Amino acid sequence: MRLLPEPSAQSLRILFLFIFVMGVTPSPALTAGCPDKCVCDDQLVVQCAGQDLIRFPDDLPLATRQLIISNNRILDLPALQLNYLSDLVYLDCSNNSLSEISESTFGNLRKLAYLDLSFNTLLQVEDRTFGPLSSLVMLRLTDNPTLWDIHPEAFSENLALQVLDVSRNNLTVLNISNLIALPALRSLGLSGNPWSCDCDTEDLCLWVQIEGFKFQDEGQTVCHNPPELAGQRLAEVGMQLRTDCHQGLGYWDYLFFIAIGFVIFSAGTVSAWVMGVLMVLYERYHKKKSQEQDSDDEDEDDRGGMGCGTQRNGDLSKQV
């Protein structure tokens, strides 16, 4: 029996080195485009936090599922680059310098479930900004001191949304018509905003009162204006606003209704008078027409009678 030659020491070293490299090298999908100053692991997580970045990182792996770019100075989220990451489920953009987002920003991120935009400088949230995020479960929009407006339709298509936090912004009013309709919503943070407790926030205050269990820090969600309600919880003023905003008619309301009633009465009176005049004129015209027709009939009868008498006289003369 012929024995195989024993491998040399150098061959063994090369073999062990090859096995080691194959065992620890990350997949090409991750190593092919891991950005500078970022760490990409084999769990499809790209970690770029706290790297003093001023631009969204380039060359992100397309298979990325979690992207963390918090604690940088990034000014905007480029829609073209971000929407290549169609498998992204977790995106943390907190503590940057973002001032604007739009519907196109997240146009292709249909799997995204967690989005953190807190501690930025957002000004407003426009219509359908988060519309494409059909899988969004948690959205953090806290600590944007310049955020003063959220469009009523901003979350209308996020039917999977369970947690929404808009605490510590500059909101004074919030239209809740679409928020109430979200079937999965179970937690909403509103505290730390300068709420104006007036008729524009009546529905919000009543909602907090009726479903207080949904609201984080409900005890710290208080009115800022008007001065007489400052410091009171939104849940405490809901019924008061309901009474104040739907009270009885005032002096000017009654005056308005009296004026409207007078106008309607005057219009009705004039209309009745005109109709009466028209009816009288029509009656007179009809009566005159009837008299003329009767007179014509009598004239015809008279002429017919005279003709018959003349004919009878002629017949008698012939007989004689």
Order of alpha helices (4+ residues) and beta strands (2+ residues): alpha-alpha-beta-beta-beta-alpha-beta-beta-beta-beta-beta-beta-beta-beta-alpha-beta-beta-alpha-alpha
